[in-house]
């Protein structure tokens, strides 16, 4: 499995609006692509004054699903996000291969 993580720093003045939009629009749209099997929104602690940082984590069953997402869906979804929040967010993306999971 592949973890696709998007870390987003967002201006404090709009973070509530952004969270609502992510919960009700963006994450459902990403999940509707069929490329991911789960998603999480996490708050990153220790951010700088004047903003908030969040980690959006999506789990895909395979690299093929990540490739499909990046080629067929990500450009439009990222463009929509950028149009809505341009100038108020900074994002970077990482991919991690999940080697093992440990749960209680």
C-alpha positions as CSV (number, residue, x, y, z in Angstrom):
1,X,0.0,0.0,0.0
2,X,1.1,3.6,-0.7
3,X,0.5,6.5,1.6
4,X,0.0,9.8,-0.3
5,X,0.5,12.7,2.1
6,X,-0.2,16.3,1.4
7,X,1.1,18.7,4.1
8,X,-0.7,22.0,3.9
9,X,0.1,25.2,5.8
10,X,-2.8,27.6,5.8
11,X,-3.4,31.1,7.0
12,X,-5.0,31.3,10.4
13,X,-7.8,33.6,9.2
14,X,-9.3,31.0,6.8
15,X,-8.4,27.7,8.4
16,X,-12.0,26.9,9.5
17,X,-13.4,27.6,6.1
18,X,-10.6,25.5,4.5
19,X,-11.3,22.6,6.9
20,X,-15.0,22.7,6.2
21,X,-14.3,22.7,2.4
22,X,-11.9,19.8,2.8
23,X,-14.4,17.8,4.8
24,X,-17.4,18.4,2.6
25,X,-16.0,18.9,-0.9
26,X,-12.3,18.1,-1.5
27,X,-11.8,14.9,0.4
28,X,-15.1,13.4,-0.9
29,X,-14.1,14.3,-4.4
30,X,-10.7,12.7,-4.0
31,X,-12.3,9.5,-2.5
32,X,-14.8,9.4,-5.4
33,X,-11.9,8.9,-7.8
34,X,-11.7,5.3,-6.6
35,X,-8.0,5.6,-6.3
36,X,-7.8,5.5,-2.4
37,X,-9.2,3.2,0.2
38,X,-9.0,5.6,3.2
39,X,-8.2,9.2,4.0
40,X,-7.3,11.2,7.2
41,X,-7.0,14.8,8.2
42,X,-4.4,15.4,10.9
43,X,-3.3,18.6,12.6
44,X,0.5,19.1,12.7
45,X,1.5,20.5,16.0
46,X,4.3,23.0,16.5
47,X,3.6,25.2,13.5
48,X,4.7,28.8,13.3
49,X,2.6,31.7,14.5
50,X,0.0,33.0,12.2
51,X,-1.0,29.8,10.6
52,X,-2.0,26.1,10.9
53,X,-0.5,23.0,9.3
54,X,-2.5,19.9,8.4
55,X,-1.5,16.6,6.9
56,X,-3.9,15.0,4.5
57,X,-3.2,11.3,4.3
58,X,-4.7,9.1,1.6
59,X,-4.0,5.4,1.3
60,X,-3.9,3.6,-2.1
61,X,-3.8,-0.1,-2.6
62,X,-1.1,0.1,-5.2
63,X,1.3,2.4,-7.1
64,X,-0.9,1.9,-10.1
65,X,-3.8,3.7,-8.2
66,X,-1.4,6.6,-7.3
67,X,-0.3,6.8,-10.9
68,X,-4.0,6.9,-12.1
69,X,-4.8,9.6,-9.5
70,X,-1.9,11.8,-10.5
71,X,-2.5,11.5,-14.3
72,X,-6.3,11.5,-14.4
73,X,-7.6,13.3,-11.3
74,X,-5.0,15.4,-9.4
75,X,-4.5,18.2,-11.9
76,X,-8.2,19.2,-11.8
77,X,-8.6,18.7,-8.0
78,X,-5.4,20.7,-7.3
79,X,-6.4,23.4,-9.7
80,X,-9.8,23.8,-7.9
81,X,-8.0,23.9,-4.5
82,X,-5.5,26.5,-5.8
83,X,-8.2,28.7,-7.3
84,X,-10.2,28.7,-4.0
85,X,-7.2,29.3,-1.6
86,X,-4.5,30.9,-3.8
87,X,-2.1,32.9,-1.7
88,X,-3.3,31.5,1.6
89,X,-1.8,28.0,1.5
90,X,1.4,26.3,0.8
91,X,1.5,22.5,0.1
92,X,4.0,19.8,-0.5
93,X,3.3,16.2,-1.3
94,X,5.1,13.0,-0.4
95,X,4.6,9.3,-1.1
96,X,5.5,6.6,1.3
97,X,5.3,2.8,0.9
98,X,3.7,1.2,3.8
99,X,5.9,-1.8,4.8
100,X,4.0,-3.0,7.8
101,X,1.1,-1.9,10.0
102,X,0.8,-2.5,13.7
103,X,-2.6,-2.1,15.4
104,X,-4.0,-2.9,18.8
